[in-house]
Amino acid sequence: MVCAENLFATTRWNVVLQAAEPGRPRGAAALDELCCSYWKPLYAYVRRCGYSPHDSEDLTQGFLARLLEKHALRSVAPVKGKFRSFLLASLKNYLANEWDKAKTQKRGCCPTLVDVNDPVVERSYTLEPASELTPERIYDRHWAFTVLNQVKQRLREEYTFASKSVRFRCLVAFLPGERNAQSQTEAARELRMTEGAFKVEVHRLRQRFRALLREEIARTVGRPEETDDELRHLIAIVSE
């Protein structure tokens, strides 16, 4: 059994913090992975601040390119806590001080972290309800659903590796937050399983989902005690 101290010693956020130290090259890869995962929440925040889709793409790319430079992390300490909060605070600072420089840069001068021509990014933003949600709330909503999608992708990969991709396509509809197009009885019949056996499969999937969700959250906090707070925050966001 892995103790909590050892688990958190190797979280991606802690590896990212080490990237600012000499001789710690693997932090760059961890930071790149985290930043790419957070692209949509960051883009959504910039859009809600009033920037056009084109400018929002350029600003988000410019911000992440700047962050991926090692020297940008030298002032970061483990007490900064949650990666989600650190990233948003850094973006706000960037928009306040650097947006004019990023806006005048030619498209393509920064590393391409995502396909900025992908219409899915903008479409996911426009699907947000037309409300008075603040940019911070929009960021948190996209963060929450990004994390959930990452966990579901990990589950899909596990089932695919076990040659159970067809089973997963039926089971995934019964995870929290999903809409069921059919009942468990109908899904069990489709998989040629008894209803009892199918319910056991759903129970196991949900248990694994919760474990992976907790693990994913743990990767982005600095201390173990912050994990439960982040989980509660995520649940509150997706339950709105």
N, C-alpha and C positions, 0 to 999 in steps of 0.2 A: 504494500500500500504506500502511495506517495503522500508524504506529509504536506500540509498546506504551505509551509515555508519553502519547500523545494519547488512546489508547483509555481508559486508566484515569483520565484527567483528566475524562472525562464519564460515569463509571459512576454508577449511581443512588446508591450509598452515599456517594460524594464529593459529589454534589448534595445529599444529605440533610444532610451535615455543613455545607454552605454555608447551609442553611436557618436556622441559628442566627445568621447574620450579617445586619445591616441591608441592605435592598435586594435580598434574594435570594429572591423569592417562589416561584420554581419548585421550590425544595426541598420545599415543603409537599406538592406533588403527588407528588413522588418518594417522600417518606416515606409518604404515604397508600397508594401502590401497594405498597410493600414490606410495610407493616404488614398490609394486607389479605391479601397472599400468605402471611403467617406466622400467620394467625389460627388455623388448625387445630393447628399445632405448639404454639402457646402454650396453647390450650385443653386439649390433651392433657396438657401439663405440669401445669396447674392441677388437672385431674381426678386425675392420678396422685398428686398431693399430698394427696388425700383429700377434696376438695370435691365437693359434689353437682353434677349437671348444671346445675341452675338457677344455683347460686352461681358455678360455673365460667364460665358464659356472662357473668354480670354482672361478674365480676372481670376477665375478658379484655377485655370492652368498655371497662370503666373504665380499665384499664391503657393500652390503645391510645388512648383519648380523651385521657388525660393526656399520653401521649407525643407526640401530634399537636399539642400546644400548643408553639409555637416555643421558649418559655423552657426547656422540658425538655431541649433540646439544647445549651444554652449551655456546659455543662461537658464536652461531648464534643469530643475532639480526634482528628485522623486516626490517631494512634498507637493508638486503641482497636481498630483492625484490623477483624476480621470482624464483619459486621452480625449474623450468627447469634449469636455470643458476646455481643455488646453487648446484643442484645435479651433474651437469657435472663438476663443479669446484672441488667438493668433490671427485669425481671419479678420476680425474686427479691427485689429491694429493695422493689418495690411491695407484694408480698404481705406482707413483713415489717413494713412501716410504714403501709400504706394500706388493707389489706384490709377492716378494720372499717368504714371510711368508705364504701368501694365497696359493701359488703354491705347497708348501710342506705339506699342510694340507691334511688329508685323506678325500676323498669325503664322505659327509654325516655328517661331524662334525658340520656344520653350519645348522641353521634352513632351511628347504626346502621351499623356497618362491614360486617357480614354479616347474613344473615337468621338470627337466633338461634332461630327456631322451625323451622329446617331440620333434620329428623331425621338427615340425612346426617352432620352434624358429630359427633353423639354416636355414631352407628353406626360411624363410622370408628375411633372410640376403642375401642368395645367389641369390635371385631374383633381388637384386639391380643391376642396369646397371654397366657393367665393365667399369668404368671411373676413373678419378682422383679425385673423391669426397673426401674431407678430412674427417677424423673421426668425426669432429664437424658437418659437413654437413650431414653425415650419421645419426648421433644422432638426429639432428633436423628433418630429414625426418621421421624417425621412431617415434619420439615424435608426429609430426603432425598427422600421420595416426593412431597412438594409440589414440589420443584425438578424432579424427573423429569416430573411431570404438566404443569408449565409448559412444559417443552421440547417435550413431545409435542403440546401445544396449539399451540405456535408452528409445529411441523411440519405439523399438520393445516391450519392457516390458510394456509400456503404452498401446500400441495397443492390446497386448495379454490380459492385464487386462480388457480391454473394449470388449473382445471377437471379435477383428478385426484383428487377426493375418493373415488371408488369404488376407485381403485388404492391410495390410502392405507389404506383399511380392510383391505385384504388384506396390505399391506406391514407395517403397524404391529405385527402379531403376531410379526414376526421381529426386533424391537428387543430389546436386552438387558433381561432382567427380565420379558418377556412370555411367556405360555404359548401354544404353538402348537397350535391345534386341528386343523391340517392340515399336510401336508408342503409343501415348496416346489414340488414337482412338481404337487400338487393345486391350490395357489394359482395357479401359472402357467397351468394349464389353465382355471381359473375366469376369469382375465383374458385368455385366448386369446393367451398369450405363450409363446415357447419357454422351456424351463427355463433355458437359458443367459442369455437376455435378462432373465428374472426375477431371477436371481442377481446380475446387474449392477445392477438396480434396488435390490435389498436392500443391496448393498454401498454404493451411493451414499446411500441413506437412512441407513445407519449412520454413514457419514462425516459427513453433515450433522447427525445427532443428536449426535455427539461434539463437533462445532464449536459447536453451539448450547448444549450443556451447559456447555462451557468458558466461553462467553460469559455465560451466566446466572450461573455461579459468580463470574465476574470482576466482575459488577455489584455484588457484595455484600462485596468485600474492599477494603482500603485500599491494598494494595501488590501489584504483579504477582506477586511471589514467593510470595504466599499462595495463589494460585489452585491450584497443584498440591497443596498440603496439603489444601485443602478438597475437591478432587476425590478424593483418596485416602481422605479421611474418609467422603465420600458412598458411594464404592464399597464400603468396608468395612461400612458400616451396612446397605446393601441386600443384601449378600452373606451376612448372618447367617442 
